[in-house]
């Protein structure tokens, strides 16, 4: 492999990492927005224990659901790829 190819591969890998970081940040923003709207109807100076617990539970459910959906999507893509290659 020549230097240009290696350089291109490294640039592509860096881009993929950056894309994953961006997607993670989008997920955090989306989760924060949805959970905050759901758990904190009236914004005050601080969060109540109930609001804190709600936010924690909401965030956990959101992340677990997102992980589940991502894993299922990956499985479906692999299954389709395997069918196409047969």
CNS distance restraints for C-alpha pairs under 8 A (distance, minus, plus):
assign (resid   1 and name CA) (resid   5 and name CA) 6.24 0.50 0.50
assign (resid   1 and name CA) (resid   6 and name CA) 6.77 0.50 0.50
assign (resid   2 and name CA) (resid   6 and name CA) 6.42 0.50 0.50
assign (resid   3 and name CA) (resid   7 and name CA) 5.95 0.50 0.50
assign (resid   4 and name CA) (resid   8 and name CA) 6.01 0.50 0.50
assign (resid   5 and name CA) (resid   9 and name CA) 6.14 0.50 0.50
assign (resid   6 and name CA) (resid  10 and name CA) 6.17 0.50 0.50
assign (resid   7 and name CA) (resid  11 and name CA) 6.14 0.50 0.50
assign (resid   8 and name CA) (resid  12 and name CA) 6.09 0.50 0.50
assign (resid   9 and name CA) (resid  13 and name CA) 6.14 0.50 0.50
assign (resid  10 and name CA) (resid  14 and name CA) 6.16 0.50 0.50
assign (resid  11 and name CA) (resid  15 and name CA) 6.16 0.50 0.50
assign (resid  12 and name CA) (resid  16 and name CA) 6.19 0.50 0.50
assign (resid  13 and name CA) (resid  17 and name CA) 6.29 0.50 0.50
assign (resid  14 and name CA) (resid  18 and name CA) 6.16 0.50 0.50
assign (resid  15 and name CA) (resid  19 and name CA) 6.11 0.50 0.50
assign (resid  16 and name CA) (resid  20 and name CA) 6.29 0.50 0.50
assign (resid  17 and name CA) (resid  21 and name CA) 6.29 0.50 0.50
assign (resid  18 and name CA) (resid  22 and name CA) 6.18 0.50 0.50
assign (resid  19 and name CA) (resid  23 and name CA) 6.16 0.50 0.50
assign (resid  20 and name CA) (resid  24 and name CA) 6.11 0.50 0.50
assign (resid  21 and name CA) (resid  25 and name CA) 6.20 0.50 0.50
assign (resid  22 and name CA) (resid  26 and name CA) 6.19 0.50 0.50
assign (resid  23 and name CA) (resid  27 and name CA) 6.19 0.50 0.50
assign (resid  24 and name CA) (resid  28 and name CA) 6.29 0.50 0.50
assign (resid  25 and name CA) (resid  29 and name CA) 6.22 0.50 0.50
assign (resid  26 and name CA) (resid  30 and name CA) 6.08 0.50 0.50
assign (resid  27 and name CA) (resid  31 and name CA) 5.95 0.50 0.50
assign (resid  28 and name CA) (resid  32 and name CA) 5.94 0.50 0.50
assign (resid  29 and name CA) (resid  33 and name CA) 6.12 0.50 0.50
assign (resid  30 and name CA) (resid  34 and name CA) 6.18 0.50 0.50
assign (resid  31 and name CA) (resid  35 and name CA) 5.90 0.50 0.50
assign (resid  31 and name CA) (resid  59 and name CA) 6.49 0.50 0.50
assign (resid  31 and name CA) (resid  62 and name CA) 6.59 0.50 0.50
assign (resid  32 and name CA) (resid  36 and name CA) 5.79 0.50 0.50
assign (resid  32 and name CA) (resid  59 and name CA) 7.56 0.50 0.50
assign (resid  33 and name CA) (resid  37 and name CA) 6.13 0.50 0.50
assign (resid  34 and name CA) (resid  38 and name CA) 6.18 0.50 0.50
assign (resid  35 and name CA) (resid  39 and name CA) 5.84 0.50 0.50
assign (resid  35 and name CA) (resid  55 and name CA) 5.86 0.50 0.50
assign (resid  35 and name CA) (resid  58 and name CA) 5.74 0.50 0.50
assign (resid  35 and name CA) (resid  59 and name CA) 6.71 0.50 0.50
assign (resid  36 and name CA) (resid  40 and name CA) 5.41 0.50 0.50
assign (resid  36 and name CA) (resid  55 and name CA) 6.74 0.50 0.50
assign (resid  37 and name CA) (resid  41 and name CA) 6.40 0.50 0.50
assign (resid  39 and name CA) (resid  51 and name CA) 5.63 0.50 0.50
assign (resid  39 and name CA) (resid  54 and name CA) 5.67 0.50 0.50
assign (resid  39 and name CA) (resid  55 and name CA) 6.03 0.50 0.50
assign (resid  40 and name CA) (resid  47 and name CA) 7.93 0.50 0.50
assign (resid  40 and name CA) (resid  51 and name CA) 6.09 0.50 0.50
assign (resid  43 and name CA) (resid  47 and name CA) 7.94 0.50 0.50
assign (resid  47 and name CA) (resid  51 and name CA) 5.80 0.50 0.50
assign (resid  47 and name CA) (resid  52 and name CA) 6.16 0.50 0.50
assign (resid  48 and name CA) (resid  52 and name CA) 6.17 0.50 0.50
assign (resid  49 and name CA) (resid  53 and name CA) 6.11 0.50 0.50
assign (resid  50 and name CA) (resid  54 and name CA) 6.07 0.50 0.50
assign (resid  51 and name CA) (resid  55 and name CA) 6.07 0.50 0.50
assign (resid  52 and name CA) (resid  56 and name CA) 6.18 0.50 0.50
assign (resid  53 and name CA) (resid  57 and name CA) 6.16 0.50 0.50
assign (resid  54 and name CA) (resid  58 and name CA) 5.93 0.50 0.50
assign (resid  55 and name CA) (resid  59 and name CA) 5.99 0.50 0.50
assign (resid  56 and name CA) (resid  60 and name CA) 6.19 0.50 0.50
assign (resid  57 and name CA) (resid  61 and name CA) 6.16 0.50 0.50
assign (resid  58 and name CA) (resid  62 and name CA) 6.02 0.50 0.50
assign (resid  59 and name CA) (resid  63 and name CA) 6.10 0.50 0.50
assign (resid  60 and name CA) (resid  64 and name CA) 6.05 0.50 0.50
assign (resid  61 and name CA) (resid  65 and name CA) 5.93 0.50 0.50
assign (resid  62 and name CA) (resid  66 and name CA) 6.07 0.50 0.50
assign (resid  63 and name CA) (resid  67 and name CA) 6.05 0.50 0.50
assign (resid  64 and name CA) (resid  68 and name CA) 6.10 0.50 0.50
assign (resid  65 and name CA) (resid  69 and name CA) 6.12 0.50 0.50
assign (resid  66 and name CA) (resid  70 and name CA) 6.11 0.50 0.50
assign (resid  67 and name CA) (resid  71 and name CA) 6.14 0.50 0.50
assign (resid  68 and name CA) (resid  72 and name CA) 6.14 0.50 0.50
assign (resid  69 and name CA) (resid  73 and name CA) 6.01 0.50 0.50
assign (resid  70 and name CA) (resid  74 and name CA) 6.17 0.50 0.50
assign (resid  71 and name CA) (resid  75 and name CA) 6.20 0.50 0.50
assign (resid  72 and name CA) (resid  76 and name CA) 6.13 0.50 0.50
assign (resid  73 and name CA) (resid  77 and name CA) 6.17 0.50 0.50
assign (resid  74 and name CA) (resid  78 and name CA) 6.18 0.50 0.50
assign (resid  75 and name CA) (resid  79 and name CA) 6.09 0.50 0.50
assign (resid  76 and name CA) (resid  80 and name CA) 6.12 0.50 0.50
assign (resid  77 and name CA) (resid  81 and name CA) 6.08 0.50 0.50
assign (resid  78 and name CA) (resid  82 and name CA) 6.09 0.50 0.50
assign (resid  79 and name CA) (resid  83 and name CA) 6.23 0.50 0.50
assign (resid  80 and name CA) (resid  84 and name CA) 6.15 0.50 0.50
assign (resid  81 and name CA) (resid  85 and name CA) 6.19 0.50 0.50
assign (resid  82 and name CA) (resid  86 and name CA) 6.33 0.50 0.50
